[in-house]
Amino acid sequence: MADVDLARARAVLSRYGAGAPGTDPAALADLYRDLHAHPEPGFGEERTAALGAAALADAGYEVTTGVGGTGVVGVLRSGPGPVVLIRADMDALPVRELTGLPYASRVGAPGDPRTPLMHACGHDMHVACLIGAASVLADARGHWNGTVMAVLQPSEENGAGARAMLDDGLYARFETPDAVFAQHVFPLPAGVLALRPGLVLGATENLEVTLTGRGGHGSQPHRTIDPVVMAAAAVLRLQGVVARELDPEEQAVLTVARLRAGEAENVIPDEAVLTLNARAFDPEVLARVVTAARRILDGEAAVSGAPEPPRYRRLGAFPVTVNDPATTAALEEVFGAVLGADRVVSMDRMIGSEDVGHFGADAGAPSVFWGLGAQAPGTAPAPESADAGNHSPYFAPAVEPTLSTGVRAMTLAALGALKSTS
């Protein structure tokens, strides 16, 4: 990452709010609220993608839609120089919003209105920040040479969207980046940026497991092979994988996030379906956790006399997220110099996961993923939401200064990787 001329950086940031399309803070805030009120599921982000595509086109980008499903790619060239990929994810979660905000989501999933949707992970803020940064960079093309590739990615929550865009020929059809940048809102004070070199987030594998039994009347369990009992026994046994099969110094999580079986109170069903969520900082440890889980599930089916072994379906997987140390250090320096050293903090390593790492890994390019504080300064969550964070029905980012900080941070990151015209 090139050294950033601070005068040049401040000159570029001055374009935020200068009146060019996409650079008006009030209009961006309205876009954020609109996106928040209209969440969409993974690979169903049609409206979000259309709004993002239109905003990028208005800023002067060459825009392509439908990449990897609903993904959007905007390309802006300004002479020869590095290619910089900036990315925001677009999908929402099946959560019923309880924030009470005037722009709270009241929509359900397409075709299934009983399933609520909410931007409970801040992807709406990510999109608004990216549009703002992309627009500022477009309005300041006289200050840099190279190519900005703005990517609006579908379906991050299940770990499939980044891979879908790459498998759809992202780099062959457009450009291969020399640097990749992304940010994510967290329940830190709004206006704060959190960075960490090296390993930041863990790897994840999600599996759907179908246990097959033999159904029958609830009054005659002896004529059945009960998959509910089979599932219950497996769930308890799975709790021992991390506790009893890993070295205490190895960190991992194995969660049964969903268990579904049956439709009536007097019918023993034929099947029970579980969803497993396995996480670890070390991909090799993750593989051992998944192998142990499958061994237990296979064993429970066998000792229960199941007519067939469990069926496994991979729902998604996330790589580890690793920040390039040198680029992270450079970003930390420029964020502190331009935005204020008191606004840059150390990011804790988390066992949560992201799929943005695929973009840098496939390009062989340095990448940095940082945290964007979103909790209103001087406030605390209401008692019922004291633990509110990402994926909570009470998650409610402060629009400002979160939005303006995210726009400036993404702009500075891209500017530092682009070639200076001076």
N, C-alpha and C positions, 0 to 999 in steps of 0.2 A: 504494500500500500504506500503510495507516494506521500511525502510530507505535504500537509495542507497549509497553504498560505492563509493566515487568519484573516487578513484584510479581504482576500478573495472570498473566503467562506462567509464572512459577514455581508459582503456585497451580494452574494447569491441569496442568502437568507432574507435579505431586505426585499426580495421579490415576493415573499409571502405576504399577502395582503395588498399587493400593488395593483390589483385589478385584472390581471390576466386570467383567462378561464382556468378554474380549478384552484386558484391561489387565494380566494376570498375565504377567510376564516369562518364567517357567518354562514356562507353557503356550504362549506365543508361540514360544519356542525349540523346543518339541516340534513345533509346527505347522511351523516352518521345516524341521526334520529330516525330517518326514513328506513335505513337498512335495519336498525334495531327493531322497528315495528313490523318489519316484513322478513323474518328469518326464513331460510330455506334449507332443506336437508342436503346431505352430501350427494353430489352428482345431480341435484335438482335445483341448483342455484341459477335458474334461468333469468329471473328478474334482476338479481344482484349482478350477474355477469353483464346483462344488457346495460345497466346503469354505469358500471365500471368501464365498459367498452366505449360508451358514448362520451364519458368524461375524458378518457385517454385520447380519443379521436379529436375532441374539441381542443385539447392541448397540443395537437400536432403529431401524435404518434400514428404509425402504421399499425392498424389493429386487426388481429385475427381472432375469431371466436371459435368455440367448439373444439378446442385443443384438449385432448384427453377427456372428452365428455363436455363439460361446461366451462373449461378453462379459457382464459383470455390472455393473449400476449400482445403487448404494445411495444413497438420498437421505434426508437428515436436516435438518429445518427447525426453526429456533428463533427465530421472530419475523421481522420485516422486516429486510432487510439484504443485503449482497453474496452472490453465489453463488460458491463456491470449489470448483474441481475438483481433486481429488488422484488421481493415476493410478499404477497399477502394471501391468507387463506380466506375462504368465503362461507363455509358451511356453518350451520347452527346445530343445536342439540335437542333431543326429545325431552325437554324440561318445561314444566308449566311455570311461567314467570310470576313471581310474587313481590316484585320490587315496588309496585304501586306507582311507577313512573307514568306521566301522561302519554309517553310514547312506548309504553310497554307492549310486548307482543301479545296479541289475542288470536293468533292464527294457529291452525293445525297443519299436519302434514298433508300434502296433496294426495287426494284419494282416501285419506284416513283422518278426518277432522278430529277424531277422538284422541289422536296422538298429538300432544302439544309440541310447539317448537319455540325455542328461545335462543338468543345469542348470549348464552351463559358462559362463553369463553372468550368474548371480545373480538371475534373475527370481523364484526362490523366496524369496530374501531381500526383494525388493521387495514381494511379496505380503504376507509376514509383517509388514513394517514398516507397510504401509498399513493392515492390519487393526488393528494396535496403535494407530496414530495416530487412525484413525476411531473406535475404541473410547474412547480418552482424550477426544476431542472430545465424544463422546456423553455421557460421564460428567460433563463439565464444561459442560453447556449453560447453566448459570447465569451463565457468564462471557462469552458471546458471543451476538450476534444475526445471523441470515442463514441460509444454506443450505450444507451440505457435500454435495458430490456425489462419492462414492467410486467410481472406475472401475477395474475389473479388465479389462484389455485383452488380447485374443488376438493371436497371430501378429505380434509386433513384428519378429521376425528377418527376415521377408521384406518388411517395410514395408507390409503389407496390413491389419493389424488396426485401427489408428486410423481409417483411411479407411472400413473396413467398418462400424464403429460409427457414424461420422458419416453415412454413406450410409443407414444404417438409421434415421435420424431422431433421433439422440441428443439434439440440442438442441430439436427440435420436440416430442419426446415427454417430455422432462424439463425441464431448465433450460439456459439459455445462461450460461456462467460469466463472471464478472468478473475471474477470475484462474485460472491453471493452474499446477500444481506437480508435478514428478516428480523422482526421484532414481535414481541408478544406481551399483551397487557397482563399484569399481575396485581394482587392486592397489596401493593407498596404505595407510599405517598405519591400522589399525582405530581408529575414533573420530574420524578426521579428516574434515572436510567441505571440498570444493573447489568454488569458484565462479568464474565469469568473466562479465562483462557483454558483451553483443553476441554476435558470431558464436562459437559453441562447437563445433558439429559440421558436417561437410560434407554435401552432397547425394549421393545414390547412385542409379544405375539398374542393374538386373540384367536381362540378356537371355539367353534360350536360343536358340541358333542351330543349325539343322539343315542340314548340307551334304549334298547328294544326289549320288551317283555312279552307277556301274553295277557291280554285284557280279559275282563269278565265282570260278573256281578259282585258288588261290594260285600254281599253276604256270604260269598263263596270264595274267599281268598285262596283256599287250597287248590282250586282249579286254575289259578293264575300264576304268572311270574310277574310280581309287582315291580314295575320300573321306578315307582316313587321310592320304595324302600331301597332299591338298588342305588338310586341317585343320592338319597339321604346318607347312606353308608359311605358312598364315594366322597361326598362333600366333607364329611368329618375326617376321613382318612387323608384327603388332600391337604388338610391343615398341617399335617406333619411333614410335608415335603421340605419347606423352608426351615422349620424348626429342628428337624432331625436328619436331614440328608445333606445340608450345606454346612460348610465351615462357618462358624459364627462371624468371621471377618468378611464373608461373602454376603453382599446385600442383594436381596431379591424379594419380590412380592408375588403371591399367587392368590388370586381372588376368583371366587365363583360369583359372577356378577348377576346371573339370572338363572332361574330354575323354573321351568314351565312343564306342567303335565296335567292332563285330564280336562274334562269339560263339565262333568256332572258329579254330584256328591255321592252317588251310589254306583258309580262305574269305575272300576280299576282300569286305567288306560293301557294302551299298547306301548306307549313311548313316553319317555321323559327327556327333555332337552335342556342342557346346561351350556352356559357361556363362560369360558375361562379367560382370564386376563392375567398373563404372566409378564413380569418385568424384572430387569436386572441391569446393572451398569456394565457387566461383562457379557458379551454375546455367547461365550462358551458356557457361562453359568446359566444363562437363559435357556440354552439348548438342553442342559441337564434337568432343569426344572420342568420343561415341557415333556421330556422323555419320561421322567418320573411320574408326571401326571397321567400320561397315557398308559403307563404300566399299571397304575392303580385302577384306572377306569376299565382297562381290559380285564384285570383280575377280578374286580367286583362283578363284572358281567359274567365271567366264567363261573365264579363260585355261586352265583345266583341261578345258574342254569339258563341264562339268556339264550334264545334261539339263534342269535347271531352276535358277533362282536360289535362294539360301539362303532358308529360312523362319525368321522371327523371332517369338519369343514373349516378351512382357514378363513377367518373373517378379515384379517389384516395384520400387518406387521410394520414395526417402526425400527429404523436403525438407531444406533447411538448418535447423539448430536455432539460434535466435537468442534470447538472454536479454534481457529488458527491463532496461535499465541501472538505472533508478531502483529497481525492485523488487529487483534483484540486490543493489544497495548496501544497501537496507534489510534484506534477509535476512542479508547479511554482518555487519551491525552487531548484529542481534539474536542470531544464532548465537554471535558472539563474546562478547556481554554475558552470555548465559545459560549457554552451554556451555563458554566459555573461549576467549579470543582465540588461544591457541596451537593450537587445534584447527581453525582456519579458515585455509585456504591458497588460493593462486591456482590456478585450473584451467587447464591447458594447452589450447590449441585443438587439436582432433583431427580427422582426416579420416574417422574412423568416423562412423556415421550412426544416427539415431533417427527414429521417425515421430511422436513425441509433439508435434512442432511443429504438426501438423495441428490439434490441439485448440485451441491459442491462435489460430492463423491464421483458422480458420473462425469463431471467436467474436469476432475483433477484440479479443482480451483480452491483457493482458501475461502472459507465461509465464516460468518459470525452471526450468531443469534443472541439477541439481548432482551432483557426485560424492560418493560415500560410501565412505570407506576401509574395506577389509575384510581387510587382512593383519595377522596377529597381531603385537602389539607385541613387539619384541625378538627376533623370529624371522626366518629367511630361508628361502626355498624350498629343497627338497632339490636336490642337484646336477643331477639329470635334469630338474628343473623350474625351473631358475634363471631362465628367461624366462617362467615361467607367468604368465598373465594371463587376461583374458576370452577364452573360446573354447578354452582349453587343457584337455586331459583331466586336468590336475593342479590346476585352479582350485578352491580350497577356502577360502571366506571363513571367518574366525574368527567364530563365532556371537556372541560378545561380545568387545568392546563394539560390534560392528557393528550388531546388532539394536537395542539400546537407543538408540544414537545416531541410527539411521534413524527410529525412532519419534518421538524428541524433535524431530528436524529437521523432519519432515513436519508434526508438530503445531504447531510454532512458525510454520512458513510459512503454514499455513491460518489460524491464530489472528490473524496480523498482517493478513490480508486481510479477516477478518470484522469486524463492528461490535462494539465494546465495549459491554457493558451498563452500565458505570459512567458 
